[in-house]
């Protein structure tokens, strides 16, 4: 069973970026408590004003799919203008300098 990473970026109106991140706070909090969630982050980018970085790390596709079936919706809808988010199957994991 392979771990799964969902990662990428989305763009929103720079004036709405912090509201977008906050609207997803409950999702991040609950996902991090969900069995099989190794990490989740939805965070404002430190360089591009309208960019939000997304990162999810799950122990398996099954866990990710089970989470998606019960995950709460954002507290408010803010339009995404662009972005690219991809799902990756992890075949090997080691330290960053190995």
Number of C-alpha atoms within 10 A of each C-alpha: 10 14 21 22 22 16 18 16 18 16 21 20 15 15 10 15 21 16 16 24 19 17 17 19 17 15 18 21 12 14 23 18 11 17 11 18 20 17 16 20 20 20 19 22 15 10 7 10 16 20 22 24 19 20 17 20 21 26 18 19 16 15 17 21 12 13 18 11 9 8 15 14 11 16 14 11 11 15 11 16 11 11 13 11 13 11 14 13 14 15 9 7 8 6 5 5 4 5
